[in-house]
Amino acid sequence: MAAQDSFNPFSPEETQRILHHLQQPAVFMNMTGGWPVLHWTVEHLSGCLGDKLIRFRLGRKEETNTPLFETQCSYVEAKLEQFLSWTKDQAGADLGPFCEYPKSEYWAYADYKYIAMLFQEQPSMFEDVKWSEFGFEGRNGRESTLWIGTEGANTPCHLDSYGCNLVLQVQGRKRWHLFSPEDTVRLYPTRIPYEESSVFSQVDVLHPDLRRFPKFKGARMHTVTLQPGQVLYVPRHWWHYVDSVDPLTVSVNSWIELEADDVARVGEAVVCALKSDDDPDDWLNPTEEGVASHNENMQCVNLAVRACSERHRKLTQDPRDLHPVKRDSRGQIKKNSDSVGGSAPYSVPFGPHLVPVRCQQEHFLEDESSSYCDVRSQEDAAVGSDAAPRAKPASAVRLCQEKHDLTRCGSCDAADGTSENSSGDCEEPAHTTITTNDLLDCLVHPDVISRVTELLLERHTGSHRTCTPS
């Protein structure tokens, strides 16, 4: 890869100020010129790592309308050289464990590999990554992770509860699909499978099942195809689904922890406690004559939830807007102010070197509540809708406007109480059996864990403290 001009449009101090004020994803252009890490192609890394075994996650190339979580994938340990031979369909080459997985049916991903561990015998390579130029003094590859994948390799849609991300694309292109924290309810968050620092979405955001997840119709997707040399900033709590576009992709991710998230650690403790049978404490009241089996308890839970659901349905036959609003002393609805203390807000210097993720309204079929958002460069924004198409420079973020087949639900929309039936008839809600994982998922919900954390703090300190949900 040819070396770029090492001049940076923003100083480390300016970049830090920008990151402090950015409230949306944005792409930094022309900030990595001269970084040696841009030479980290798969071929180069294969030579550096030699016979070192790397763990790859493999998934089938098929559409199921459900996310493919890591727990549902296959895993192999192989050398990068074997991985390369597999991607190139080299006849007679040593494919190692990849020989059992036809390339036409599977994608492979060496994801979340800590560079500090991968190159612990070659620490000089840490200096190839220069996050200090983004204002993080002393930060390099040691605090970063490496991601190597084939076309189609993906990460399920999730949010990171601890901090924000800086992602440098090195080889090939990756497409990022992002959603604002405001869309959390539309993404149906889940903590199962449990991961301390992540909250997953139950929705396959590229091929959603709108009958199961009708609220997703209102989600606003932001999309950017990241190209080599570009750095994407992902703010805290922004949801993201990532997939590889080209045959081979390499990226480096630096996760910036903004604050220790002890709330998430409480969630992990809850899961471990419920899954363990080794607690010797006497927790059962002596007046309780016995403990029902887990299956019996779950049957009772399902019956109770169904009874509550039926009562709730009867009480909401005449739905009304009961959302509370804040009012001033005169009874007028309060409006949010963009400025604090009357001071002028900082203006983020968007331009050719910093491209924001902007929304361009594009309806799915007839559904006007959905939108699809893209990153446009300054040149793209200047082109009118009737302008003739023309080639974009390699440094620009390419516009990706894929329309997804989002079939509207023909039955009653449980999310907003509206129905497509002109007669106003609404089908009875379909009841599903509540499982142990459903129960655990609710118990480790961020709001529940926040309240549990408050109670633990009250018990420990005797004072009240409010915790922000993770």
N, C-alpha and C positions, 0 to 999 in steps of 0.2 A: 504494500500500500504506500503510495507516494506521501512523503512528508508534507505537512501543511505549514502555512505561515504561523509562527509561534506567537504572534501578537494576539492578545486577548482583548475583546471589546469591553470587558468589565474587569476591574481590579478585584482582588479577593475581598476587600472591604465593601466594594459596591455590590458584589455578588451576595455577600452575607446579608446586606440590607434588603436586597431584592427577595431573597428566600424568606426573610423575616416577614415580609408584607404580602407575598404571593398567597392568594386564597384559592387558586385553581391550578390545574396542571399546566405546565408550560415547557417548551423545548428551547434549550440553549444551543445556539449555533456558533460555530467558529471559536469554541472555547477549549478544544482539545488538540489543537495543532501542535505537533511535535511530541505528543505523548507516546512513549515506546509501546504502550499497551495496544495501540492501534495495529501493531504487527502480530497480535495474538490470534492468528487464524487457527483453525483446527489442525492444519498441517504443521504449523509452527509449534503448537502446543504438544502435538504428538511427538515431535522430536525432543522437546524439553522433558516430557514426562516418561518417555521410553516405555519400560515394562510395568509401570505403575498401574494398578487396577483402579478403575473408577466405576462407581455404581450408577447405572442407568435405569430410568423408569420408562417402561414401554406401555403404550396404549393402542387400542385398535382404532383404525381409521373408519369410524362409523358414526352415524347420527342416531342418538337414542332419546333426544329431548330431555336428558337428565345429565347433570354434571358428572364427569369422570374424576372422582376423588382419588387421592394417592393410594387409599386403602384398596381400591379396585384394580390397580395396575399390576403388571408383572415387573420383576426387577432382575437385572443381571449385573455381574461385575466383569468388566472387560478392559482391555487396553484401548487407547485412542486409535491406535493403528488398526485394530480389528473393527472398531466403529467406522473408521473411514472406508475400509474395504467393503463393509456392509452397505454403506450409503452409495458406493460407486458400482455395486453389483459386479465386483471383480471375480471372474471365474477362477476357481482353484485357489483363491486366497484364503488365508486363515481368518475365519470370521468369529472364532471362539464361540461363546454362548449365543451370539446373534444368529447362528445357523438355524436355530429352532424357531425364528421369528421372520416370516417372509416380509421383506421390505415393502411389498405392495399392500400389505395388510396392517403394518404397524408403524408408528413413529417412535422415536427414542429421545430421551431428555436426560442429560446429566445436569440436574438442577440443584441450586443452592449449595454449591461446593465452596467451602471456605478456602480462600486462597492461602491463608496462613497455614493451613494443614496440607493443602495440595502441594505447595512449594516450600515446605518447611526445611528441606535440604538445599533449597536455592533461594534464600531470603533476599538476594539482590533483586529478584523479580518484583518484589513488593514495590520498589521505587518506580516501576513502569507506570503505575497508576498515581496520578498527581491531584488528589482531591484538595490539596492545600491551595491550589489555584482557584478553588471555589470558596476559599476563606476558612477551611477546616485545617488549621495548622497541624502538621504532623500526621495527618490522615493520608494513607496510601492504600496499596493493595492488601495490606495486613488486615484491614477492617472491612474488606469487601468480599463478595461472593462471585463465583464464576458460573455462567449458565451456557451450556452447549447443547444444541438441539437440531433436529431435522424438521423439515416442513411438516406442519401439523402439530408439532409438539406444543403442549399448552399447559397453562396453570389455571385451575378452576377459579371462578370469580370469588374474590374475597377482599376483606380490608385488613390492614395491619394495625393493631391496636396500640402499638408502642410509639411509633414515630413516623417519619417521612422517608422517602426514597429518592436517591439520585441514581439514574440508570444510564450507563454509557453503552451504546451499541458499537460493537467492534467489527463483526463480520455479518453479512446478510442483513435482512430486515425482519423486524418484529412488529406485529400490530397490537396496539394497546387499546382496549375498550374500557373506558372509565365511567364511573357514576359518582355523582356528588353524595356526600353524607345525607343530604336531604331525601335521597331516594332509598334509604335503608329499608323502610317499611315495604317498598315495592319490590325489593330483592329477596324478601323472605329469609332473613338471616338465621343461621343455625350454628350451634357449637358442636354438632356431631357430624363428621368425626372431630374430636376435640384436638385443638392445637392451641397452646398457651397464648401465642401472640396474634392469632388469626381468627376471624369470624368469616365463615363461608356463606355463600348464597345457595339456596336450594334450586335456583333457576339456571337452566342452560341458556345463557343470555344471547347466544347466536341462534338457537333453535328452541325458543321457549314454548312450554306447554301452557297456553293461556287459559285452558279450562281449569288447571290446577292452580295457576298463579295469575289470576286476572288483574291484580294490581300492577303487574309488570308493564301493562300497556301504557301506564303513565310515566314510566322511567325515561330519563333523558340520558342517552348514551353519547359519550364523547370518544372519538376515535382518532388515533394518530398512528401512522406507519413510521416507526423510528428507523433511521438509516445510519450507516457507519459514521462515527465522529460526532453524532448528535447526542445530547444528554437530556433526558426527560426528568422533570421534577414532579413527583407525585406527593401531594400534601397528605397530612395525616388523615386517616379515616376515609380517604377516597377509595371506593371499590375499584377493582381492576381485574379483568380477564385478559390474558396475554397468550398469543399464539405466534408461532414462527411462520414466516411467509416464504422464505427461500430454502433451498435444499439443505444448506448448513448455516447456522446462526451461532454467534458468540456474543455475549453481553456481560458487562460487569456491573454489579449492583452494590451500592453503598447505602446501608440502612442507618439513618440518623436517629438515634433514640432521643426523643425529646424529654421524656420523663420516665422514671421507673413505674411500670404498670403493675402495682401490687394487686390491683383488683383482679386482673387476669390470673394471677397466681392463686388467689383465693378460689377461683373457678376450678383450677386444676386440683386443688386440695379437696374440693367438694366431690369431684369426679372420682378421685382416688379413694376417698373415704367411702363412697357409696359402692364402689366396686370391690372393696376389701371385706373379708370376713374374719380378719385377724384381730380386730379391736377387742381387747380384753375388758374394757370398761363395762360395768353393769348399767346398761341404759334402759332396761325394761323395768317398769314399775312393778313391785312385788304383788300389787293387787290385780295386775293383768295376768290372767290365767294361762295365756299361751300366745304364740305368735303364728298368725296365718302364713301359709306359704306365699312365696312371691307371686305365683300364678293366681292364687286366690285374691291377693291384694290388687293385682292389675285388673282382674275382672271387676272388682268393686270400684276401682278408679274409673273404668270405662262406663259403668252404669251410672256413677255419680255425674260424670262429665256430660253424658247424654241427657240426664234429667235436667241439669243446669241449662244445657243448650236449648231444650224444649221450652223451659220457663222463659229464657231470654227471648226466644222467637215470639212467644205470645205477648211479651211486654213491648215488643218493638214492631207491632203490626202497623203503627202509625209513625213512621220514622220522621224525626225532626232534626234540624241542625242544632246540636247541643254543644258545639265547640266553644269554649270560653274565650272571651276577648278581653284585653286590658283596656281600661277606660280611665280618663283623668277625673279630677274632682268635679268637672262639669258634666260628666257622663259621656264625653266624646271619646271615640276609639283612638287609642294612642298609635302613633306611627313611629317606626324605627328610624333612628337618625344614623346617617353614615359617618358622621364626624363625632369625635369624642372631645368634650370640653371646648367645642368651638374651633379647635385648631384644624388647619388645612390638612387633609389626608395625604399620605405619601403617594406619589404617582409612579407606579411601576413602569420603567422605560421599555415598553414593548416596541418592537421594531424589527429590522432584519436580523438582529442577533438574539432576540428573545421573542419567540412566537407563542402567543397564548392559545389555549384550547378554547376556541369559540364555538358557539352553537349555531348551526344552520338548520332551520326548521325543515324537516322532511317527513311528511306523514306516512305512517304505515297503512296502506290501503285507505279506508275511510276513517280511521281512528285518529281524531285530531288531538287526542291527549298525549300521544307519543311523539317523540322527536329523536332525531339522529344527529349527533354533533361531530364535527370534524375540526382538525387543526388546519388552518390555512396560513400560508406565508403571506407577507405583505404584497407580493406580486399577485398571488391568487386573489386576494381581496380586491385588487384594482381591476380585475377582469369582469366585465358585465356579463349578464346572463345570455346575451345574444352574441357574445364575442366568439370568434373562431377558435377552436382548440389549438394549443401550441405546446411545444415541449417545455418542460420545467427544468431548471438547473438541478444538478445532482445534490446540491446542498439544501434544497428546499424540502420541506416535509410534504410528501405526496398525499394528495387528497384521495381518501378511500371512501366511496359512497356505495357500500353494498346494501342492497335492500334484502331484508330477511322476510321469509314467508311467515308472517304473523297472522294466523287465522283468528278472526274474532270469535269469541265465545257466543254461541247462539242462545244460551240459557241466561238465567238471571245473574247479574254481576254482583257477587256478594261483597265486593269491595266498596261500592258506593250506593247499593240499594236500587240501582236502575235496571231496567229490563229492556231487551230489544223487542219483546212481545208487545204489540199495540194493545192487546187485551188486558195487559197488566198482570196476567197470571205468572206466578213464580213457582218453580219447582221446589219441592221439599229439599233441604240441604242433605247431601249425602254424608252419612256418618262413617268414619273410618276407625279401625281399631287402634287404640293408643298402645304403643309399645314401650318397653323399658327405655329405649333410646329417646323416644318422644318425651318421657318424663324427665330424663336427664337433661335433655336439650332445654327444657323450660327452667329447670333448677339452676342451670349455669347460664341463663340469659343474662346479658350484661346488666340490665336494670336490677335483676334479682341479686346478682353478685355484688353490685354497688351497695344495695341495702344491707346485705350480709356483712360487707366490709364496715359499714357504719356501725352495725351492732357489735362487731368485734372490737372496733376502736372504743366504743362506749364502755365495753366490758374491761378493756385494757387500761384506759386512761380515766374513765369516769366522766368524760366530757363528750359532747356531741360534735361530730365533724361530718360535713357533706362531701361525698366523693363523686367525681365525675365518672359516668359510665364509660367503660372501655369500648 
